[in-house]
Amino acid sequence: METLQLPIPTQWVEPVWIGVQILLILLGGYLAQRFVAQGLNRLGERYPFPPQLLMPLRGGLRWLIMAVR
């Protein structure tokens, strides 16, 4: 962190940097969740899967993505 020559104190930069990292992790999880949901929707349109199968599968994958983050 000392290599950054910013006009603000170093003790302010560290919490902001941690916050940015947390937001990037949350954004990555959200995008992964949307990508999986879109893929499941396309799979459901292409093959005759019942919606009763896709809903728990989508929910389970959503929880899996949240647990892995």
N, C-alpha and C positions, 0 to 999 in steps of 0.2 A: 504493500500500500504506500510505502514511502516514495516509490517511483512516480506516483501521480503528483504533479505540481498544481494543485488546486488552491484557490484562494480561501478555502474553508478549512477549519481545523480537522485534524485526522480523526478525532473522536466522533465527528459527525459523519465522516465518510463510511466508516465500518458498519454502523447500523443500516445506513441507506443501501450499502452493497449487499448486506444480508437480505434486506427487503426485496431488492431487485432479483436476487437468486430465488427467493421463495416465489415471487410472482412468475418467474420463468418456469419453475417447476409446475406451478398450478396451470399455467398456459399450456405447457406440454401435455399434462394429463387431460385437460379439456379437449385439446386437439386430437389426442389419441382416442378419447371416448367418442368424439364426433365421427372420426374416421371409421371406428369399429361399428358404430350405429348405422352409418351410411352403407358400409359393406354388408351388414346384415339385412338392411332394407333391400338392397339390390339382389342379394341371395334369395330373399323371400319373394321378390318379383319374378325371378328367373325360374325358380323351382317351386313346386306347390307345397310349401311348408305351411302348416296351420299357424295362425297368429298366437295360439296358446303355447306353441313351442318357441316362437321367436321372442316373446315378451320375457320369460324367465331367463332365456339365454342372454338377451341384451342386458338384463339386470345383473346377472351373474358376472358377465364380462365387465360391466361398469364397476362393480365392487372389486373385481380383480385388479383393474387398472388403478383404482384408488388405493388398494392395499400395496401395490408395487411402488407407487410414487413414494 
